[in-house]
């Protein structure tokens, strides 16, 4: 599934509204596009200069990443990279609850010791990701920092502790109140790490910043069709590090303070294990300055779909 067209996204069409809700200053408010442009053929011809500039821009901004590939059932162990299943809690530690006091769902775990090292990221320790169990999966689409979720940082596992099965509050519906599909809430899926690099895509806020002239010269409709026709991106892969990826446009585009969220703690796409609304993705981002301090108290959580 390729990224959705810019024009439709900035009109906030789709399953989930994006934070901010306004196009970049100086650009007209977009309107729904047609499959045929008023000033040309259904799609503009390929532009070799634009293609070269776009790929060079991606290469310049590329960041190291670790792809996380589903690899069968996860073992019930403290560490390891996985989605869903049981999770380790310390002796006396309560299961995380949402703002209404209901149990959250354990979404995933990243084990830095069990993957290739990423610059800026820890060499060891585990991050556990929990989200509220409701019809929005805990997300606040206008203010991602206010989303109802919890990230637990464990530099090391304490002595003792126990593995706890994923909690479901009364009335929660698997696959509806959570992106986890069916039994994957209870039976985890292992994630095999692979070193990679990831580049920003044309719905990243930095594209709008660095290619502003294209918007002025082509207009929203023509540029949108050009990009959608010629710059579809590669396969969607769960990953840590690199750049976040989007189905709709980058929610960081609409509020400058969100652009501090420049490092990916975890980006999860829809697959046989997860379903984010209508085949979307979810992400947890952090500012590099906080990552370097190993301060995981301020994380942005957001998801979107087509």
C-alpha positions in Angstrom: 0.0 0.0 0.0 1.6 3.3 -1.0 1.2 6.5 0.9 -2.2 8.2 0.3 -2.2 11.3 -1.9 -1.2 14.6 -0.3 -4.2 16.5 -1.5 -6.8 14.1 0.0 -4.8 13.8 3.2 -4.5 17.5 3.9 -8.3 17.7 3.4 -8.3 15.3 6.3 -10.2 12.6 4.5 -9.9 9.1 5.8 -10.3 7.2 9.1 -8.6 9.5 11.5 -8.2 13.3 11.7 -4.6 14.6 11.8 -3.4 16.9 14.4 -3.4 20.7 13.7 -5.8 20.6 10.8 -4.3 23.5 8.7 -2.2 23.4 5.6 1.2 25.1 5.7 1.1 28.9 5.7 1.1 30.4 2.3 -0.6 27.5 0.6 -4.3 27.4 -0.5 -6.7 25.1 1.3 -6.7 21.9 -0.8 -9.9 20.5 -2.3 -10.7 16.9 -3.3 -8.7 16.0 -6.5 -10.0 14.4 -9.6 -8.4 11.5 -11.4 -7.9 13.9 -14.3 -6.2 17.2 -13.8 -7.8 20.3 -15.3 -4.5 21.4 -17.0 -3.3 18.1 -18.4 -3.5 14.3 -18.7 -4.7 12.0 -15.9 -1.2 12.1 -14.5 1.6 14.4 -15.3 4.6 13.0 -17.3 7.6 11.9 -15.3 10.0 14.7 -14.4 13.6 13.3 -14.4 15.0 16.4 -12.7 12.4 16.2 -9.9 13.0 12.4 -9.5 16.7 13.0 -9.2 16.3 15.8 -6.7 13.8 13.8 -4.7 16.0 10.7 -4.4 19.0 12.9 -3.5 17.0 14.6 -0.8 16.0 11.2 0.6 19.6 10.0 0.6 20.8 13.1 2.4 18.3 12.7 5.2 18.5 8.9 5.5 18.8 7.6 9.0 20.0 4.2 10.4 17.1 1.9 11.4 16.3 -1.6 12.5 13.5 -3.3 10.6 11.5 -5.7 12.7 10.1 -8.6 10.7 7.4 -11.0 12.1 9.0 -14.3 12.9 6.4 -16.7 14.4 5.2 -17.0 18.0 7.2 -15.2 20.6 8.8 -17.0 23.5 7.4 -16.0 26.9 10.6 -14.4 28.1 11.5 -11.1 29.8 13.4 -9.8 26.8 13.0 -10.0 23.0 11.3 -7.9 20.4 7.7 -8.8 20.0 4.1 -7.6 19.4 1.5 -8.6 22.0 1.5 -11.7 24.2 2.6 -11.8 27.9 4.8 -9.1 29.3 7.2 -8.9 32.3 6.2 -6.9 35.3 8.3 -6.4 38.5 7.1 -7.9 41.8 4.4 -5.7 43.2 4.0 -3.7 39.9 0.4 -3.2 38.8 -0.7 -3.6 35.2 -0.9 -0.1 33.5 -4.3 1.5 33.4 -5.7 4.3 31.3 -7.1 7.6 32.5 -10.4 5.9 33.3 -8.7 3.3 35.4 -9.2 0.5 32.9 -6.4 -1.9 32.0 -4.4 -0.9 28.9 -3.4 -3.4 26.2 0.2 -4.4 25.9 1.1 -3.6 22.3 4.7 -4.3 21.8 8.2 -4.5 23.2 11.6 -3.4 21.9 14.8 -5.0 23.3 17.8 -3.0 22.3 20.2 -5.7 23.4 18.6 -8.1 20.9 19.0 -5.9 17.8 21.9 -4.2 15.9 23.0 -1.0 17.7 21.6 2.3 16.4 23.4 5.5 16.9 21.8 7.6 19.7 19.8 4.7 20.9 20.5 2.5 24.0 22.7 -0.6 23.6 20.6 -2.5 26.1 17.4 -2.2 28.0 13.7 -2.7 27.0 10.9 -0.4 26.1 7.3 -1.7 26.7 4.4 0.0 24.9 0.9 0.1 26.3 -2.2 1.9 24.8 -5.7 2.5 26.1 -8.2 -0.2 25.0 -10.9 1.9 23.3 -12.2 2.7 19.8 -9.4 5.3 19.2 -6.7 3.0 20.6 -5.9 5.7 23.1 -5.0 8.3 20.4 -5.6 12.0 20.6 -5.5 13.0 17.0 -5.3 16.8 17.7 -2.7 16.6 20.5 -0.6 13.4 20.2 1.2 14.2 23.4 -2.1 13.8 25.2 -2.8 10.4 23.8 -3.7 7.8 26.5 -0.7 5.4 26.4 2.3 4.5 28.5 5.9 3.7 27.6 7.9 1.9 30.3 11.6 2.0 30.1 13.5 -0.8 31.8 17.3 -0.3 31.7 17.5 -3.8 33.3 15.1 -6.4 34.7 14.9 -6.5 38.5 15.4 -9.8 40.3 12.2 -11.7 40.4 9.1 -10.4 38.6 6.7 -12.4 36.6 5.2 -12.8 33.1 1.6 -11.5 32.9 -0.9 -12.2 30.2 -2.3 -9.3 28.3 -5.2 -7.7 30.2 -8.6 -7.0 28.6 -11.0 -4.9 30.5 -14.7 -5.9 30.7 -16.4 -5.1 27.4 -13.2 -4.8 25.4 -13.5 -6.3 21.9 -10.4 -7.9 20.3 -9.6 -6.4 16.9 -11.9 -3.4 17.5 -10.8 -1.8 20.8 -7.2 -2.6 20.0 -5.1 -2.8 16.8 -4.1 -6.3 17.9 -5.9 -9.0 15.9 -7.7 -11.7 17.8 -5.5 -14.1 19.8 -2.4 -11.9 19.2 -3.3 -10.0 22.3 -2.6 -13.2 24.2 -0.1 -15.0 22.0 2.8 -12.8 21.1 4.6 -12.5 17.7 8.4 -12.4 17.7 10.1 -9.6 15.7 13.4 -10.5 14.0 15.7 -7.4 13.7 17.6 -6.4 10.6 19.8 -3.4 10.2 18.6 -1.0 7.5 18.3 2.7 6.6 15.0 4.6 6.2 14.4 7.8 4.3 11.6 10.4 4.6 8.8 10.2 2.2 7.0 13.0 0.3 4.3 13.3 3.0 7.0 14.1 5.6 6.9 17.8 6.8 10.5 18.2 5.7 9.5 17.7 2.1 7.1 20.6 2.3 10.0 22.7 3.8 12.6 21.7 1.3 10.5 21.6 -1.9 8.3 24.6 -1.3 9.0 25.9 -4.8 7.3 22.8 -6.3 4.1 23.7 -4.5 4.2 27.3 -5.8 5.0 26.2 -9.3 2.7 23.2 -9.7 -0.2 23.9 -7.4 -1.5 21.4 -4.9 -3.4 19.3 -7.4 -0.8 18.8 -10.1 2.1 18.2 -7.7 0.0 15.7 -5.7 -0.7 13.7 -8.9 2.9 13.9 -10.0 4.2 12.6 -6.6 1.5 9.9 -6.3 2.1 8.6 -9.8 5.9 8.5 -9.7 7.1 8.3 -6.1 5.2 5.4 -4.5 7.4 4.1 -1.7 8.6 0.7 -0.8 7.1 -2.0 1.4 5.7 -1.2 4.8 7.9 -2.6 7.6 7.8 -2.4 11.3 10.9 -0.5 12.5 12.9 1.4 15.1 15.0 4.4 14.2 15.0 6.0 10.7 12.0 8.2 9.8 8.4 7.8 10.7 6.1 6.8 7.9 2.5 7.9 7.3 -0.6 6.8 5.5 -2.0 10.3 5.7 0.2 13.4 6.0 2.8 14.0 8.7 1.0 15.3 11.7 4.2 17.2 12.7 3.6 19.5 9.7 0.9 21.5 11.4 2.5 22.5 14.7 6.2 23.6 14.8 6.7 22.2 18.3 5.9 18.7 17.0 8.9 18.8 14.7 11.1 18.1 17.8 9.7 14.5 17.5 12.5 13.4 15.2 13.4 9.9 16.3 11.3 6.8 16.0 11.0 4.5 19.0 8.6 2.2 17.2 6.6 2.3 13.9 4.1 -0.5 13.4 2.2 -1.2 10.2 -0.9 -3.3 9.7 -0.3 -6.9 8.9 -1.7 -10.3 10.0 -1.0 -9.4 13.6 -2.1 -5.8 13.7 -4.8 -3.7 12.1 -4.7 0.0 12.6 -8.2 1.1 11.5 -8.3 0.7 7.7 -4.9 -0.8 7.1 -2.9 2.0 8.7 0.1 2.3 11.0 0.9 3.5 14.5 4.0 5.2 15.8 5.8 6.4 18.9 8.2 9.3 18.4 10.7 11.1 20.7 12.9 14.1 20.5 16.6 13.2 19.9 17.6 15.3 22.9 15.4 13.3 25.2 16.5 10.0 23.6 20.1 10.9 24.3 19.2 11.5 28.0 17.3 8.2 28.1 14.3 10.3 29.2 11.2 8.5 27.9 8.7 10.6 29.9 7.8 12.7 26.8 6.8 10.6 23.8 4.3 11.3 21.1 1.9 8.5 20.0 -0.2 8.7 16.9 -1.8 6.5 14.3 -3.6 6.9 11.0 -5.1 4.9 8.2 -6.5 5.3 4.7 
